[in-house]
Amino acid sequence: MAVHTVRSPATHLHTGTSRNISPSHRKPNDAIRLSFRSPKLRRFISVSSSLHEGNEHGKENSVRALEVKKIPEDSPLLPKPLSSNQLAEPVSNGSRVRVAYQGVRGAYSESAAEKAYPNCEAVPCEEFDTAFEAVERWLVDRAVLPIENSLGGSIHRNYDLLLRHNLHIVGEVKLAVRHCLLANHGVKLDGLRRVLSHPQALAQCENTLTRLGLVREAVDDTAGAAKLIALEGLSDAAAVASAKAAEIYGLSIVVEDIQDDSDNVTRFLMLAREPIIPGTNRLFKTSIVFSLEEGPGVLFKALAVFALRQINLTKMESRPLRKTPLRASGGLKYFDYLFYVDFEASMADEVAQNALRHLEEFATFLRVLGSYPVDTTML
Ligand SMILES: O=C(O)C(=O)C[C@]1(C(=O)O)C=C[C@@H](O)C=C1
């Protein structure tokens, strides 16, 4: 299958000017330190008392200090995505939680942001990287980014960015993704030759698209594909996108529910500058990343720290350790890996603390990415 890559039309305009408020300008929060014997574990759980256990919604006082500025929209129709080089020009409305997502209006990520933070101001960003940076630079309060899909698998880029940036996972949100084939009004199915969408969306509709014999073209996001088709008045191309995107960009739905499985769910992470205080009052999950020495049974040993304590693992992903991708040992060359593991326990549980203390004994690197409530809305 040939997948060509085309970029969405240039739509990254300025979103206005206001003052960038760095963390040092904030009113200091009382830092709470949970007590751990291990210095490494102590470092993980340096938390702000202004964010409360298990409930992200309504706990936004710590970011209210941001300046209130109306965002001038130079498009009469749509907000424009933040691009990396616009990050120096921050905006903040202040009255609602501002949540960065990747894509343009009508993207699934926008719906995920709205599900995670009802009534938020969803801020479109050009790239995943931009969304991370927008939070780090106080342009927005949170980011909501996809991490895995039940059909397409992991979104590796975001695993890598989690490590490269210093944000904390403060929640997760699952979204049912129902793809439609969208085209300009009057375009018929048999007149279509190409289909444009995000690579994940194309992968999730693999069977249908093969059956229809359409040539795939990858773009930055599903809604961006719909927008491009509408703006350019294409008659030989369709977009794989949401019904919401059809409405926003004035396209018609040629075929509904084209994903390969009706249970198509994408899991998104909610990211913030500060971690939440982990609780034990509801089901919590903890995400960690670690690396290990090479050797027989080392990974087995690492996973045993959880199995021994009856801690359930919900996800595991390995990524290349980029700075030292190849390591020589005994004349052989090995790849080095980072292991990302999600397990079902809160960092407030002693059993989880013990497991990590145990893992720390032989891990060459260990970082807790976040301890946060499980999204049980789709169980
Ligand atoms: O393109 C979009 O609409 C997105 O929100 C991105 C994205 C992804 O990256 O996986 C999100 C949900 C769907 O799985 C398809 C695409």
The ligand as an SDF file (V2000), in Angstrom:
LIG
                    3D

 16 16  0  0  0  0  0  0  0  0999 V2000
   -6.3830   13.3020   13.4850 O   0  0  0  0  0  0  0  0  0  0  0  0
   -7.1090   13.4200   14.4750 C   0  0  0  0  0  0  0  0  0  0  0  0
   -8.3020   13.7360   14.3970 O   0  0  0  0  0  0  0  0  0  0  0  0
   -6.5500   13.1630   15.7860 C   0  0  0  0  0  0  0  0  0  0  0  0
   -7.0940   13.6130   16.7650 O   0  0  0  0  0  0  0  0  0  0  0  0
   -5.3300   12.2880   15.8820 C   0  0  0  0  0  0  0  0  0  0  0  0
   -5.6450   10.8240   16.0910 C   0  0  0  0  0  0  0  0  0  0  0  0
   -4.3350   10.0370   16.4670 C   0  0  0  0  0  0  0  0  0  0  0  0
   -3.2620   10.5910   16.5140 O   0  0  0  0  0  0  0  0  0  0  0  0
   -4.4770    8.8400   16.7180 O   0  0  0  0  0  0  0  0  0  0  0  0
   -6.5760   10.6840   17.2320 C   0  0  0  0  0  0  0  0  0  0  0  0
   -7.5690    9.7780   17.2440 C   0  0  0  0  0  0  0  0  0  0  0  0
   -7.7380    8.8020   16.1550 C   0  0  0  0  0  0  0  0  0  0  0  0
   -7.1240    7.6260   16.6050 O   0  0  0  0  0  0  0  0  0  0  0  0
   -7.0750    9.2270   14.8970 C   0  0  0  0  0  0  0  0  0  0  0  0
   -6.1590   10.2080   14.8790 C   0  0  0  0  0  0  0  0  0  0  0  0
  1  2  2  0
  2  3  1  0
  2  4  1  0
  4  5  2  0
  4  6  1  0
  6  7  1  0
  7  8  1  0
  7 11  1  0
  7 16  1  0
  8  9  2  0
  8 10  1  0
 11 12  2  0
 12 13  1  0
 13 14  1  0
 13 15  1  0
 15 16  2  0
M  END
$$$$
